[in-house]
């Protein structure tokens, strides 16, 4: 369950960077 939460946080963080770099 911890890995799932961490994975979701990393996904959101990566998405934020992707959108910011556009």
FENMOJO-V992915 format. One record per residue. BURIAL is 1 if it has 9 or more other C-alpha atoms within 8 Angstrom, else 0. D_CENTER is the distance of its C-alpha to the mean C-alpha in Angstrom with 2 decimals. Layout:
BEGIN
burial:d_center
BURIAL:D_CENTER
BURIAL:D_CENTER
END
This chain:
BEGIN
burial:d_center
0:16.08
0:14.51
0:12.66
0:11.37
0:10.10
0:8.51
0:6.98
0:5.70
0:4.52
0:3.10
0:2.23
0:2.63
0:3.31
0:4.25
0:5.60
0:7.18
0:8.63
0:9.81
0:11.46
0:12.84
0:14.36
0:16.12
END
